[in-house]
Amino acid sequence: MRNKENLLAEALDLPEHERAHLAHELLLSLDEEGTESAEQVLSAWTGELTRRLQDVREGKVPLVELDEVELHVAQRLAAVRR
């Protein structure tokens, strides 16, 4: 039988998409009875993304250029690291 370290090493050698799928399946295995199913979570996120897209299309939210976001994030990280 494999030990945890060998299993982890094998998993980390998988391609990124296979690691993501494995992580997803492991997280689902931790799901307790009575919690939301993957389909319910997907449905909730789909609704949220649809609402946000509609807000963008209707001009309800400002769009920010990537360069501006990157600068803001870099500044905040620098402040936290001090």
Buried (B, 14 or more C-beta within 10 A) or exposed (E): EEEEEEEEEEEEEEEEEEEEEEEEEEEEEEEEEEEEEEEEEEEEEEEEEEEEEEEEEEEEEEEEEEEEEEEEEEEEEEEEEE
